[in-house]
Amino acid sequence: MSKQYEIEQLWKQHKYEVLWHDQNKYKAIREKLKYSTTIEEIETLINEAINTTPSKGSIVNAYDHMWGYFKRKCSSSEKNLHNYLKEAFKKEEIDETYLLQFLKSMANYYDISYIKTSTIIQKIN
């Protein structure tokens, strides 16, 4: 297995967790991946991002990015639930766990392995 492949797999697993926590680190990692980098550099940036408290905006942005895998497949009631949860989160009526649980259930139902194997989804019970 090549080093580049290992880096790509690491990024694939952590991409949405990084985006959830820190959009700037997400962009920095994407830029780093365009050039020669090491797995250690990427791991460091991932860990820095994950240790950042996410903003409401970064959570909503990541939620919408992940929702993109379902929006053309889902029912109108699932779309309505997606929108309801997003608005409830913005109004602080629910916490981010509800968003993640919804994404996890959608990923399982529609068998979207890219989302199912994401570290942020793997952490949800």
LINLINHU-V459991 format. One record per helix or strand of 3 or more residues. SS is the DSSP state (@ for helix, = for strand). FROM is the first residue (numbers start at 1). LEN is the number of residues. If there is no record, write none. Layout:
SS|FROM|LEN / SS|FROM|LEN
This chain:
@|3|19 / @|23|11 / @|39|12 / @|56|12 / @|76|15 / @|96|15 / @|113|4 / @|119|4
